[in-house]
Amino acid sequence: MKAVFISYNQAFKEEILDIMLKAGVKGFTNWEEVSGRGSKGGDPHLGDHAWPTLNSAMISIVDDRIAEDFMSRLKVLDENNPLMGLRAFSWVVDSTI
């Protein structure tokens, strides 16, 4: 199993949910308002006067096969919208309860 963590511009929410449906991702935890600045470029998303945009973040624990497809679909979305702010990371989950 893998954990997939996504930090994304709030404007991507519907696209992310659609990708999850198509990739077979069912369960997730979502944080609606998170702030930050990316390491690859783009504008900060700080929710303040100077940088009013905010991000959301999500984590989902999925089978390896689903994680690979999910990450591939997210990569396409990011490549098609490079300045919007989308980052995704995956790592191995040793166990769950």
Buried (B, 14 or more C-beta within 10 A) or exposed (E): EBBBBBBBBBEBBEBBBEBBEEBEBEEBEEEEEBEBEBEEEBBBBBBEEEEEBBBBBBBBBBEEEBBBBBBEBBEEBBEEBEEBBBBBEBEEBEEEE
